[in-house]
């Protein structure tokens, strides 16, 4: 049964694009075989996509006796998306092509507490947007909080002091552009599924460490969001009701222990850090072999492993992907995390691979852009009622954005 709002022809086009996105340049014969489509349907769909500049004919496959088959590939410049990561004190904004390549990036200061914060965000995005011939498919916004529906974009984010913030509606009004909003860790998982190691894996989890702690899961190729968008919110699961105060206002959350501030506090208690010394000094001390500094990271790694073990056992992923700014110090987490996790998992899962992602400043924002860029490739993408606007732009029609979502 077709998803409401997606016609059968659009589903077929999505299937073709998804296959090429996963495999790279592909012949029509392979498309028909892999997608169980007739040659007439494949010809019709690929012709439609070529005419609109989304696919392009490439070289012919080497012949093994019959007529050589021509390969079709994605036109990377057929569309682009802007992604922005919103933090309490800064923005990271990127411009990303349809193939996932970042072509422009900018960091700038941002005061999330300002009364006109969303207007300032819109102004920053407007000044960044590339006005080249490549159509802007939309803007993805990544936030450290809970988003019930990405196509609506209402945010609850304690660390930003946002409660029921209608950022999606306000940005659509300011920019007249499709706006999709998602939790930043879930957005990273979408980027992994679209462009990273998740392309060949249908079941994986993403764990992020850095200023905070994040968790997201993809099962059978679909991002799990939960009933209200809060799936994976392990950072604010309370471990000890009398523990340290967390940024969310509760006591004893996981993040309060192993987020950046929690690690600094532990470093001070251990006598490693003094005065205004922060996390960089803690990492440096551990790098130099300071046993107390290493122990701070070891305890954090063990606490993280214990916190995620039950969830991982329930999900049974193919791999754990570790990402985030904190991966720069992962060598001090790695051994304790793996050994503790193995002890708390069923025997059949104790060899579960743990892979650490290379991290760049633009990674969060690229994930935000992936929310938009996934729309043409995946029927399970999060575009909702913004989907038609995104696809219209990809297919050559720049329609206005009516704010029917409120």
N, C-alpha and C positions, 0 to 999 in steps of 0.2 A: 504493500500500500504506500502511495506517495505521501511524503510529509506535507501537511497542510501548507499551502502557499507556494509549493514547488511543483511545477508542471512536469509531466513525464519527460518531455524534451529537455528540460533543464536538468533533470536528474541524469539523463544520458550524457549530456555535455559535461556535467560534473564528474561522472564516472570516467570519461575519457581523459579529462584534465588530471584527475587524481592518479590515474594509471601512468600518465607521462611524467607527472611530478615525482612519482616513486621510482619509475624505471629509467627515466631519461628518454631521449629520442626513441620512438617506437613506430613500427610499421602498422598500417591499417589491418593487415592480416592478424598480427598479434593482438591488436585491440579487439577485433571480432572474436578471437579465440578466448582471450582472458575475460572478456565481459559478456560473452555469450550473446553477441549482437550479429545480425545479418550484415553482409558486405554492403548492402544498399543503405542500411542505417548508419554504418560507420562512414561511408562516403558522404552521406548527407550531413552528418554532424561535423565531420572534419572540414568539409567545404564551408560550412557556416562559420566555424571558428577561424579558418584561414582568411575568409573574406573580411572578418572583423579584426584581423591583426593579432589574434591571440595565439594561433599556431602558425608555424612556417615550415615549408618543405625543406628538407636537408639532403644529405647524401643518400645514395642507395646502399642497401646492405649487400655484402658480397654474395654473389649467386652460387648456389650449389647444384645448378643444373636447370632450374626453372627461370622464370622472369624475375630479375632483381626487384626487391621491394624497397620503395622509398620510405625513408624515416621522416617522421614529423616531430618537431620539437616546440617547446614553449618559447614564446617571444617574451624575453625578460622585461622588455621596456613597454609591454602592452598596458601596464598599469603600475601604480605604486601606492604605498600607504605611508602615512606618518604615524609614528608611535611615540608616546610620551610617558615616561615614568615620573609620577608625582611623589616627591618626598617632602618632608616637613620644611626643608630649607633650600631645596633646589629642584630643578627640572632637568631631565635628560631627554632630548628630542632627537629622533632619527628619521631619515627618509629611506625607505626600503623598497627595492624593486620586487616584482612579482616572483622572482626566483630566490628571494631572501637576502640578496646582497644589499648591505648598507652603503648608500652613496653619499650621505651627508649626515652630520651629527653636530649637536650643540649642547653644551651644559650652561645653565645660568641660575643665578640665585632666585629664590622664590619664597615668599612669606605666606605659608598656608593659613596663618591666623589673620591675615588682612581681611577687612570687610568685603573688599572687591576681589578676592583671590581668584574666583572663576573668571571674572572679566580680565584679570591680568594674565591668566593662563590662556584665554582665547587670544589675547593680543600677542603673546609670545608665539602661539601656533600660527597665527595669521602672518606674522613676519617671517616665519620659517618656511612656510609651504612653497614648494617649487612650482612655478607657473609654466613649466615646460609643456611640450605637446603631450607627453605621457599623462593619461588621465589619473587624477587623484581618486582612488576608490573609496577612501574614507580615512578616519583618524581613530586609532586605538589608544585607549588610556589605561595604564596600569597603575593600580593603587594598592597600598598595604591595608586592605580591609575587605569587607564582605559586600558583594554586589549580587542582589537577588536575580536580576535579569540584565545581561550585558547590553541588550538592545534598548533598554530603558535607561540604565546607568545611574540608578540611585545608590548612594554609597553610605555605608556605616564603617568608619575607620577611626578608632579611638586615638591612634597615634597622630592622626591629622586633626583631631577634634571635630570630625565630621559626623553628624548624626542625621540620617535620612537626607543626605545632600543630593539634590537632583542635578548632578554635574552633567549627565548626558543631555537632558532637556535644555539646560542653559547653554551648553556648547553648541548644540544644533541650532539654537536660536541665533547665537552670535556668528556662527561660521557657515551655516547653510550647507552642511556636509554630513554624510553618514558618520555617526559617532558610536563606537562600541566601547564599553567600559568593563574591565574585569580585574579581579584580584591578580596582583603581579606574579605570584608563583604559578597560578593556573595559566596565565599568559605564557610563561616560560615553557610549561608543559605543551602548550599548543605549538610553540615554535619548535620544540624537539620533535613533535609528531610530524610537523610539516617539513622541516629542513634538517633536523638533526638525527640522532641515533634512534629516535622513535619511528623513523620512516620504515624500518624493517622489523619493528617490534610493536605488537599490538597491546602488550601489557607491560607497563613500567610505572615506577614512581619517581618523582622528583623531590629531593630534599634540598632546601637552601639554608645556608648559614651565613651570618653577617650581622647587620644591625639587629635583625630579628631572626626568627626561625620559621621556615615555611615547608609545606608538604602539599603535593598534588598527585593525583593518580589518573592513569589512563587504562581503561579496561576494555578489551575487545575493540580497541581503536577509538574509544569515546572517552572524552574528559568527564570525570565524575564531579558533579557540582553539588549534589545533595538537594534536599527539599527547598532550601532557601539560599543556596550559593555558599554555604559555610563548610562544605566537605573539606577535610584536610586542615582544619583550624587547630592543629595540635599545639601551636605556640601558646595558646591561651587556655589549654587544659591545666587545671589546678593540680599540682603535685603535692603541695603542702599549704594548707590554709593559713598557717602562721609564718610563711616564708616571706621573702622580700617583695616589696610592692612592684607591680608590673606597670608598664605604660598604659595598659588597658584599665587600670584601677583596681584589679584584683590582686590578691597576694599569692605568691608561690607558683605562678605560672612557669611553664617550661622556659619561655623566653626570658623571664626574669633571672633565671639561673645561667642560661647558656647563650643569650644574645650578647651583643658587644658590651653593653653596660654591665651585664651580669659577670662577664669575664673580667672586666676591669675591677669590679668590686672584689671578686675572688682574688685577683692579683694583689690588691691592697691588703686584704686580710692575710694573705700568704707572705706579705712583706717584700714582694717583688717590685711593686710600684710605689712611688712616693711623689708627693706634690701633685703637679699637673700631668704627670706621665700617664699615657693612655694605652690603648690596645697595641699600637705599633711597638711600644717599648716592651710589652709582654711577649709579643711574637719574637722580637729581637733577642730577648733574654732566653727564650726557649731555643732559638736557633743556635745560641752560643753554648747550649748545654746546661742551663740553669735548671736544676731538678725541680725546684718549687714551681717555676713557670711551666715546665712540661707537665707537672702534676695537675695544674689548673685546666689545661686542655684535655688531659686524660680523663679527669672527672667529668668534664662537660661532654666528652664523646661517649662515655659510658651512660650518662644520664639520657642523652639523645637516643642511643641504641635501645635502652630499656623502654623509652617512651614510644618508639615507633614499632617495636617488635610485634606486638599483638595485631596492629593494623596491617603490617606487611604480611603476617601469616594469614590474615583473612583475605587479602587481595591476591596473594600468590603471583607476584610480578615476575617477569623475565629478568629484570635488571633494576638496580637502584642507581639513579643518576644524581650526583651531588653537585650543586651549583651555588652561586652567590659569591659576594665579596670575600667571605671567610675562607674560601677554598685556597687562598694564598697561604694559609697556615695549616692546610689539611694534613700535611705530613705529621703534625703533632696530634691529630685526631684519628688518623687512619687505623693504626693497629688496635687501640682500645675500642674503637667503634666496631670494627669487624669482629673482634673476638667476643665482645659483649653481645653483639647482635646474634652471632652464631649460637651462643649459649641459650638465648631466649627464643630461638626459632625451632620449629619442628625439625627433626633429623633430616627429612627430605629437602629442606630449604637451606641447610647450613652452608652450602656452597654457592649461594646466591651472589652473582657478580655485583660489585660496587664499583661504578665508574665515575671519575671526577671530571667535570666539564672544565674546559679552558674558559676563563672569565675575562670579559672586557667591560669597560665602563658602559658601553652601549647595550649590553646584553638584556637588561631589564626592558629598555625602550624597544628593542627589536622584538621582544616577546609581545609587547603591546601592539606593535604593527601587525604581528602574525594573527591577531584576533580578526583583523579585517582581511588579510591576505588569504586566510583559510577559506573564506566564503565561497570562492568559485570551485574549490577542490573537494569540499567535504559537506555532505548533506547534514552532518551532525554539527557543523560549525555554529557559532553562537550568535549569528547575525539576526535571527528572529525576523521581526518586521522591518528591520533595516536591510535585509538581504536583497530585496528587489532594487533598492537604490544603489547598492554596491554593484550588483550584476549589471544594471543598466549602464553604469559608468564604464565598466569593463567592455561592454558590448557596443559602446559608442554613443550612448545617450546620456547627456548630463542633465538629469532631472533635478528639480528643486526638492528640498526636504521638508515635507509637511510634518509637524510635530504631533502626529496622531497618538503618540505613546504617552504624552503628558509629562 
